Each structure stands twice: as C-alpha cells, then as structure tokens.
Amino acid sequence: MLRVAVVGSGPSGVYTAQALLRQPGIRVHVLDRLPAPYGLVRYGVAPDHEKIKSLQNSLRAVLEDERVTFVGNVPVGGADGVGPARLAELYHAVVYCVGAAADRPLSVPGEDLPGSYSATRFVSWYSAHPDIAADDFALEARSAVVIGVGNVAVDVARILARGADELRATDVPRHALTALAGSRVREVCVAGRRGPSQARFTTKELRELGALPGARMLVDPAELALDPAYAGVPGAAPLPAAVRRNLDVLRAWSRPAAPPGPAPERRIALRFFLRPVELLERGGRVAGVRFARTAPDGSGGVRDTGVYEDVEAQLVLRAVGYRGVPLPGLPFDPARGTVPHRAGRVLRDGVPSAGEYVAGWIKRGPTGVIGSNRSCAKETVDSLIEDAPLLARRGAASDPLAVLRGWGLRPVEWDGWLSIERAEAALGRSLGRGPVKIHDWPGLLAAARGGSR
Ligand code: NAP
C-alpha cells in the first residue's frame, strides 16, 4: 500500500486526493495548517457566492472517503512546522498543494500607510480567517480605491458596496457583518493600469457589480475609447469572446443617462489607464492614490503620458494578485513564485526529486478558476502513479499520525472538523442566522475538541 500525504486541503489538494483515489492500494492523508478544510473555498470565495461555496459539498465527499484522512492543525514548513525532510520519512510521497499565500507587492511609496491593505487581507477578514484580527477593518472611510481589475478586485468592491442586510443570510462572521453594517464607504474606485480589453475579471463577476441594489456603476466612455480593442481599429484581430462580453457590459454602463429611482447610496467607478505611483498621506494615514495616466503602447502594454491624477481615498485595497511563498526545505523559483517542477515532479537542481510533487497555484502560479485545479492535479497524479513502483520501495511510517503526535503536534481530524461545523451552526442559531463562522484560533480549536471556550 502506498501512503501519500497531500499538503493543503483547498481545491488543488482535494482534487489531488480525488485523482489518487482512482488508483487502488493508496491511502491519502490530507494535511492542513488550519483545523478547517477547503482552503480558499472557505477562506477566499466571497460569502455571497453561495454557488461556488457549495463546491464544499463535492470536496467534502472526497475528504469523507474511507481511504482519506483529514489531518488539520498541522503546520508544514515555517518555524513551528514539519519540514519536507521529516514528512518524507512518514510517507512514500508528498504532494504540496499549498497555494500562493502572499499578496503581490505594489512597490510604490506609501504602500504601508495605515488604511492601505492587501485585498487578500480584507478577504481573509470577512472570511473569518483565524490569522486576521476581528477589529482589523473599521470601515470608517468614505472613499475607497481598489487597485487592480481582476476578480479579487471585483469581489472586494462588491462586498464594500453590498449592504450588510444581504450578507446576513451568509456565514460571514459577526465582526464583519457589524463593521459592514456601520460602513461609511460611499465611493469605490476600481482602477486598472491598462485598458478594459486587458482587464482580468470575468463577465459574470463584472455583471454582478451592476446588479447590486443601492449601487450605481460609473464608467467613463472616454477611457473606454482609448482602448484600440474597444474602439475597433480596422484590420485588428477579432477579440476573444470573453473580452467582447466584458466590453459590452462596460459599454452599457458608460451611457450617461441616470437610471430612474432614488439616488443610489453607493457609487462604483471602474477606471482604466491609471497606474498607481504613490499612496498619498494625511495625518499619518492614507488619503488618496496618485495615478499616472497611461496610454496604450500598441502591443498590449501601456506607457505613461506624463499626466497625473489624484483620487481621494481613506481606504486602499491592493488587489494586484497573489504570490507563492517559499516553503523552507523545498526548492523555489522567486521570479515565478512557484516550485520548479516537471509534470508535477519537484525538481531539485533540475532533477526530479523522489517522492516530492506539487499541484495547484504553487505549481503553476495564481491563475485560473477553481476547476483549473482538476487537470493540474491529474497531471501531477499521473506522474506519481508512473513513479509508484519506485516510491513503494521507499520507507513510510505505519502510523504517521502517531508520529506527528509524538512530535508534539495536536492534529484535528475529520470528527474535530464536524464538531467545528456543529459549533458554527449553534453560533448561527443563537444569532437567528444560518451557520456563522468562528473567526479565531482559540474558538476553532475549542470547537474542534468538542467544547467551548
Ligand atoms: P489577477 O487576475 O492576476 O489580477 C491582478 C490585477 O492586478 C490585474 O488587473 C493586473 O493588471 C493588476 N496589477 C498587477 N500588478 C500591478 C501593479 N504593479 N500596479 C497596478 N496593477 C497591477 O489576480 P486576482 O484578481 O488576485 O485573481 C487571482 C486568481 O483568482 C485569478 O485567476 C482569478 O480569476 C481568481 N479568482 C476568481 C474569482 C471568481 O471566480 N469569482 C474570485 C477571486 C479570484 P495587469 O493585467 O496590467 O498586470
């Protein structure tokens, strides 16, 4: 029997476990640093995206398979974590599916001013990630700027502009619901450094912004017209359908007629050709963003025009992408933010390392939708299965969990997670809501052990 550890219980980890289960004679331990499974599906997908959240049901079915053991609360790497060398003693093979945990830096002056945050931090806060303090965001700002035009930017703009009442029906934690209910944010500016045809958001997510009750979309037709793709330059290659659909949505929003009915409570401006060059400061806090106005350079990029524009903001969320974090003991390519690999086999000095594999964002970078992880996991598992005869000759512990406990770790297994789920349902009932997420380490661990704090 082959014992395989999958590190990370997000979509890439669970799809890897699922692909492994197609082979007979394999036992899988899915390790996670957190006592709760599902990675970014629990801690990244926005609470109002119930359909994507419901993916948890199919991930759950994999984790409940009798050949799979969920092993939460086990850090891998880091100062207190189990390193790759020790994991290699316990399992015939280890597949690292640790994602891309850090945010990409903007690298402009003022980036670290109070009031400027990575969007991933805001996402973690409203998703009840236990590493983020409940009082991290007070939402006292009136104007917010979101930098970047990918789906994370759209998510955070939508949560800022959506009324708290609509989020009550979700599992959003109490502190976030209270802060969002008292939010003073009225203006949200989402800014891309290139044109609308290069925006990374998807049309479905874009359209949702326009469907928010109480919010109005603002798009400047002059900024759209700057984009050669939008302007439809004769002889240009036809646009991909996804870009065309985005442009159609933006075009509709750029028409000046004010919609009938009362003035909207909030406004979301989608801006283009604005490259952030500095975060402005007043009284020791962020007060705005200075942008360089850019123009298309004819090959998909932009050049600065020498014109600057300041946009007021007391809250800045930098949504410029995720980035992989090196795991001590594993090779890392700092330029790409990934682990070097060949078809999922980890490369050490260019040579495949026996028993070490990667899948998901740490393998291919932080791109694609959740489903992209399926084919990525399959490629890695195909390599592992090909290597199986060699792997079987390596040693492995007969009871890795006992060894982990011997090393002082206190794994949370599936029963512990079910106990957290029950505690979250009970918390929700006490608040007259559906399940409400527990947001802190002591609360999660107490719930996992079947008690309360
Ligand atoms: P992303 O899609 O890579 O978008 C990053 C944005 O930041 C781009 O607009 C990029 O512009 C901009 N940017 C990068 N560096 C910049 C800089 N120095 N200054 C200004 N702008 C900069 O990243 P993401 O939004 O974090 O999303 C990550 C992945 O998760 C994506 O695959 C996304 O689709 C997925 N996701 C999906 C959903 C969903 O399906 N609902 C929700 C959230 C995330 P350039 O293009 O000019 O580089």
Residues whose N, C-alpha, C, O or C-beta is under 5 A from the ligand:
A	BS01	NAP	P105 L106 G148 V149 G150 N151 V152 A153 R193 R194 Q198 R200 E205 A319 V320 G321 Y322 P366 T367 G368 V369
